[in-house]
């Protein structure tokens, strides 16, 4: 849920950087984070990690094994930090 909401809230922060709200509404999850990095709302490294989080979430439909669980657990510390950082970006006027 945090992953999905992060993309939706960041999308709202991109409206001033795009031609229209309609243009922002067409962005995919990864495009949202690419544009955020392009406009220096987040760093490129952060965007790359968000891509990993999204890919990991997408893989939950296909993989339930121990190795998958261990990969997911390895992402949690960075995810928590990136969520905190994104919270600051979203709250910043």
Residue pairs with C-beta under 8 A, 6 or more apart in sequence:
2 83
3 53
3 54
3 57
6 50
6 83
6 86
7 29
7 32
7 33
9 86
9 90
10 32
10 33
10 36
10 41
10 86
10 89
10 90
11 24
11 25
11 27
11 32
12 90
13 36
13 41
13 89
13 90
14 24
14 27
14 32
14 35
14 36
14 39
14 41
15 21
15 24
17 35
17 39
18 24
18 35
27 35
29 54
30 50
30 51
30 54
33 42
33 46
33 47
33 50
33 51
34 47
36 42
36 47
36 89
37 43
37 44
37 46
37 47
41 89
42 50
42 85
42 86
42 89
46 82
46 85
46 86
49 78
49 79
49 82
50 82
52 75
53 75
53 79
53 82
56 71
56 72
56 75
59 68
60 68
